[in-house]
Amino acid sequence: RYEQREDFAVVMQPFFRNTLLPLDSTSKPDMSFFAADCFHFSVRGYAEMAMALWNNMLEPVGEKQTYNNFTHDRSKLRCPNSEKPFLSTRRNSGFGNSDLDLERTESSVPYWAVIVTAVAGVLVGSL
């Protein structure tokens, strides 16, 4: 939808796609990255995710890191440089003239599958 816009872009940041659970020195989950409910991140966990997201935004499309190594190392935080002083998008990563035609792209899910899934959900919920 935004492929042809020069003033706006949507870019997938895959830093969390292949991330593994951080382990401590005894090879057990490092709970310092998680809050008391063991589901949400702690301050340390959010700091790691924020650094990974920031680094991902600076990496060119097609070369983005798909994991986070949970090192709690501030030196891994990247900064824009004079060569690329901007956040990376498809256009400034060299994909701006792609022949992808989003207007003609058909949905990968047939319309009937959505209807069948909705009806099945209602039936299962009723049971």
C-alpha positions in Angstrom: 0.0 0.0 0.0 2.8 2.4 0.8 5.3 1.2 -1.7 5.2 4.3 -3.9 5.2 6.9 -1.1 8.3 8.9 -0.5 7.1 10.3 2.9 6.0 7.2 4.6 7.1 3.5 4.9 6.2 0.3 6.7 9.1 -2.0 7.3 9.0 -5.4 9.1 11.6 -5.6 11.8 12.4 -9.4 12.3 14.7 -9.1 15.3 12.5 -11.5 17.3 11.8 -14.1 14.7 14.6 -16.6 15.6 15.3 -15.5 19.2 15.9 -18.2 21.8 15.2 -18.1 25.5 18.1 -16.6 27.3 19.9 -19.0 29.6 21.9 -18.4 32.8 25.3 -20.0 33.7 23.5 -23.2 34.8 21.7 -23.5 31.4 18.3 -22.7 32.9 16.1 -19.8 31.7 17.6 -16.5 32.9 14.7 -15.1 34.8 16.3 -11.6 35.1 14.9 -10.9 31.6 11.3 -11.6 32.7 8.9 -9.9 35.1 7.3 -11.6 38.1 4.5 -13.1 36.0 7.2 -15.0 33.9 5.4 -13.7 30.7 6.3 -10.1 30.3 9.8 -8.7 30.0 11.6 -7.1 32.9 13.4 -3.7 32.6 16.4 -5.7 31.4 14.4 -7.7 28.9 12.8 -4.5 27.5 16.2 -2.9 27.2 17.4 -5.8 25.1 14.4 -5.7 22.9 14.7 -1.9 22.4 18.3 -2.3 21.4 17.5 -5.1 19.0 14.6 -3.1 17.5 16.8 0.0 17.1 19.6 -2.0 15.4 17.0 -3.6 13.1 15.7 -0.2 12.0 19.2 0.8 10.9 20.0 -2.4 9.0 19.1 -2.4 5.3 16.0 -4.4 4.2 17.2 -7.9 3.2 20.1 -7.8 5.7 18.2 -7.5 9.0 19.2 -9.6 12.0 16.4 -12.1 12.8 17.5 -12.9 16.4 18.4 -11.3 19.7 21.4 -12.7 21.6 20.5 -11.2 25.1 24.0 -10.2 26.1 23.1 -7.1 28.0 26.1 -5.5 26.2 25.6 -1.8 25.5 28.4 -1.8 22.9 26.2 -3.8 20.5 23.9 -0.7 20.1 24.5 0.8 16.6 24.4 4.4 15.6 23.6 6.0 12.3 26.8 6.9 10.4 27.6 9.6 7.7 27.1 7.0 5.0 23.6 6.0 6.1 22.2 8.7 8.5 18.6 7.3 8.2 16.3 4.4 9.1 16.4 1.7 6.5 13.3 1.2 4.2 12.7 -0.8 1.1 13.3 2.3 -1.1 16.6 3.4 0.5 17.8 -0.2 0.7 17.7 -0.5 -3.1 14.3 -2.1 -3.5 12.5 1.2 -4.5 12.1 0.3 -8.1 10.9 -3.3 -7.5 8.3 -4.6 -9.9 6.1 -5.8 -7.0 2.5 -4.8 -7.9 0.6 -4.7 -4.7 -2.6 -3.7 -6.3 -2.8 -6.9 -8.3 -1.6 -9.2 -5.5 -4.4 -11.7 -4.6 -5.0 -12.8 -1.0 -3.3 -16.1 -0.2 -6.4 -17.1 1.9 -9.5 -17.9 -0.1 -12.6 -16.1 1.1 -14.5 -19.3 1.8 -11.7 -20.4 4.3 -12.5 -17.3 6.4 -16.2 -18.2 6.5 -15.6 -21.8 7.3 -13.2 -20.9 10.1 -15.6 -18.4 11.6 -18.5 -20.9 11.5 -16.3 -23.6 13.0 -15.2 -21.2 15.8 -18.8 -20.3 16.7 -19.7 -24.0 16.8 -16.8 -25.0 18.9 -17.4 -22.0 21.2 -21.1 -23.0 21.6 -20.1 -26.5 22.7 
